[in-house]
Amino acid sequence: MPDDIIPDLQACVLCEDVRQEASGQQTLVGIIGMIPAPVIPIGFFKLCLWTRWCGGTGSFLQTSLILNPDDDQPIAQSEVQFTLPSLDAHATNVHVFGGVQFQKHGLYTVEVRVDNELRLRFPLPVVPVQQNG
């Protein structure tokens, strides 16, 4: 729509889980900045990408991806529609990536797009670590 105003991405956090509290607030569990991987492949039953949008109006499609280090092909992808009825509104989205497998060590990338426009891209290192014992 011509009247749509593309929103600003106020915050984006990759984590292990997002819990809905009785108060209606959300709790982010296990915030991830990198993935220590003693063995490869390493898998996750669930990864969550928490995003918050503001400063826009209209209906939008958010696409979130985790990209392979070699060829930028997605190893995980999720989409969600959201609406901002006014400039003072906000939208909080939680993308759940189920059964994500990292096949090798390297620098993966997380991308967040709105209506196919790149809004954020950040590195997700999967690094070798030694197991204790």
N, C-alpha and C positions, 0 to 999 in steps of 0.2 A: 504494500500500500504506500502511496506517496506521502501520507501523513505520519508514517512510522518514523520514530527516532531511534536509531540503533543505541542500545544501552551500553553503559560502561560495566566492565567486569571489575567489581569491587574487591573480590577475594576468590582464591582458588586453592584448595588443599587436597592432596592425595593422602588417603588414610586407609586403615584396615576396616573400619566400620563407622557408621553414623547411627547413633541411637536417638530415638525420639523420647524425650522425657515426659512425665505426666504433666509438667507445666507447659508443654508445647515447645520448649527449647530443644535444641539439638546438641548432642555431645559427640565430638569427633574423637575416635579412638585409634591410637597407633599411627600418628602422623608420620608419613614416609618422605624422606629426603633422598634416600638411596636404599638399595636392596643388597644386604650382605648375602652372598651365595656360596656356602661351603661346597655345594655340589650343584652340578648343572645336568639336566634342566632343573629349574626350581619353579614350583607352582604355587598359586594362591587360589584358595576356594573362592575368595571374594576380595576385590579392591574397590574402594569408593573414591569418587572425585566429587568434592563438595564445592559448589560455586554459588556466588551471590551477585546478582545483577541489579543495577539501579540507573537512574538518570535517562531513561528512555521511555517510549510509549509504543504500543502495538503488540502484535503476536510474532513470535520468533521460534526458530528451530535451533537448539543447541546441539552440536555434535562434538563428542569428546573421543579422542583416540589415543592409544599407546602405540608408537611406531617402532618398528624393528631398526636396529642400528645400521644395518648394511644398505637397505633399499627403501627406507621410509614407508614400508608396507605396514598396514595396521595388524597388530597381534590382538588388539581388543578395540571395540568401538561401541558407543552407546549414543542414543539420541533421545531428546526430550523437547516437547513443545512447551512454551511458557508465554504468558501474557503480562504486560505491564500496562494497566489502564490509565496511569497518569505519571507525570515526571517525578512525583514524590513517592511512588510505589517502589517496591523491591520484590525480587523473586529469588528464592533459594532452591537450587536444584541439586539432587544427589544422583550421580550416575553410578550404577553398580556394574562392575565388570566381573563376570563369573568365570571361574576356571581358567585364569590367565596363566600361561606357561612362558617363562623366559628360557629360551633354548641355549643361550650362551651368554658369557660375560660381555659387557660393552655398554655403550652410552645410548640407551633408549630415549625416546622423546615423547612427552605428553603434549597434545595439542587440544585447544578449545576453540571452536568455531561457532559463530552465530550467523545463521542464514548463509552458510558456506564461506563466510569471511573470517580469516584467522584473527583471533583476538588475543591469544596467549600461546606461547610455545616455551616449554622448559625441559631441561635434561633430567633423566631418571637413570643414574648409573646403577648397573648391576655388577658388583665387584666381588672378586674372589676373596674369601677369608678362610683362615685355618680353623678347623674344629678343635676345641680343647679336649684333652683326654684321649 
